[in-house]
């Protein structure tokens, strides 16, 4: 049980709309809504536990990029390190 969000590394600012929550005690796939990122900035995922004194378990995180311009000329899969 807990939450995770995407943060801009240099400012520590949480990316608006990146929050995800789960009440499951096992693994569960959750997705945030649409977010906007700034080109040239570095981001990291931070996870928190809903239970005091326990560490969250986050198996992996993935950023899915939907490019709206035509033609689609670059697609990437990024797996972020997790900061607890």
N, C-alpha and C positions, 0 to 999 in steps of 0.2 A: 504494500500500500504506500503510495507516494506520488511524487510528481517529478517532471523534468522540463527544462526549458533551454532554449538556445540563447547564449550571451555573446556580446561583442567583447573580444579579449582586451583590447586596449582601454576601454572605458568601463567594463564590467556591467554594461547596460543590457537588460533583458530585451530580446527582440519581441516587439509587440505581436501577440497572437501565436507565439511559439509554445505556450504552456500546454502540457498534456498531463492528465491525471489518471490514476487507476486505483481501484479499491480491491483488486485481486491480490491474493497472497502468492500466486504463481505467475508464470510469464504470460503476458498479454500484449498484443500489438495495439498500439494507440497512435493516432495521427492528429497533428495540429491542423488549424486552418491555414489559409494562404498567408504567407509572410513576405516581406520585402527586405532584401539585404543590400548593403552598400558595397560596390565593387572595390576590391583591393583591401578589404578588411578581413581579419581573422575571427572565427567564431568557435565556440566550444559548448558542449552540452553539460549542464549541471543537473544532478539528480538529488532529490531530498526524500527522506522517509517521513511518513505520517506518524510513525511511532517514535516517541522519545527514546533516545539511547540506542537506536538500531541504525545500521547502515543500509542504504538502499541498494538493491541489486538491479543493475541495468545491463542486459545482455549485449545490446548493440543499439546504435542510432544511425539513421540514414537520412540524407537530404535528397529529396526527389525534386529535380529541377524541371519546370515546365517553361519552355521558351516560347514566347508568343510571336516572335518575329518570323518573317519568311525570307529566305528559306531557313530551315533548321540546319545550322552549320556546326554545332558543337554541343554534345551531350556528355555529362560527367556523372559518375557515381562517387559520392564522398561518404566515407564512414568516419565519424568524429570520435576522438578520444573522449572518455567520460571523466568528468571531475566531480568528486564526491566531497 
